[in-house]
Amino acid sequence: LYAALPLCVVLGHKAQRWFQHRFVQLCGYQFESQPRTRVFDFCDAFAYAELLRPQRIERAAAGQLALTEFLLDSIDAGKYPIVMVDNTMLTGTAPAIREFLVYGYSDAGQTLHIVGFGADTRFSALTFPASTFEAAFASGLARMRDESRPALFKSAANDSEVTHVIQVLSAPLGDEAASQDRIRGQVRAYLDGTRPADFDPVSYTHLRAHETGRN
């Protein structure tokens, strides 16, 4: 989801820089402790940060916002807020806290247009009353303050790692030429990196790696 929501913005603006400036590698692997679980991932999931120049808002500051007004102002400025809310209030599904990308509004701001996982657990375009979304946001802030991160995010990470609850993504700038030296440097850094704990190198399967326009 960290990559899927920003990718919606990138593809909506046909910003090829996402692919031209970053080496994308799809790989599959499994852990010895979970032999029936296979994981598929790609490196540099936060590559969007440079391209979309996110403004991040921490929990304390977010609690002081008039959220709906903030969202409408952001959208009017051509920006895309990603907001953590109480997912159970919006869709009734797990996890309790989930991120949604707000990309538009209608009915003079009374209805928000959003991308994320709906009640059917499918990733799709959704609409919610602005008042409902704002209430879910307030509930999410309260739950992140009072409940443990593992219970809310289905994660073993410490709650202190949740440093921001809103990201506002800017529209991509114009495309630029790809830098082969930059891509080579990222590949080298990846190859020289440390394997994850409990990683089974025997079952690691390299599926595909490519540079845009070159196979």
Disulfide bonds with the S-S distance in Angstrom:
none
